[in-house]
Amino acid sequence: MSRSRTNIALVAGITTGHCLLYRHLTVMRIAEDPSCPECDEMETSFHFIAECPMYAMVRWELQGKDSFSVEDLANLSIGDILRFTKETGRFQAGMLPGTSKPVSQQGE
Ligand SMILES: [Zn+2]
């Protein structure tokens, strides 16, 4: 997979919730607990991108806010979401949706 295809898969996974966030893993019966590993709230895509206090600094550096509203999310570009996701490092150790390789081995 090329790097751009990898990025598209990553953004699609984040924005649809079909990715390695615990809420989705619970629905898929891969994990039993939908809680965020960082703060114990349910780990939805919205929680990850907009709310989780663990990533407040990343939001601040990218957008000047420590949490995002629904309106803020609507104004983010695909590039913004991609940058946020990479800066958090949340998926570095995991797998991309629909693939069997760790992120670090994709597109090199
Ligand atoms: Zn959290």
Boltz pocket constraint, residues with backbone or C-beta under 6 A from the ligand:
constraints:
  - pocket:
      binder: B
      contacts: [[A, 36], [A, 37], [A, 38], [A, 39], [A, 40], [A, 41], [A, 47], [A, 51], [A, 52], [A, 53], [A, 54]]
      max_distance: 6.0
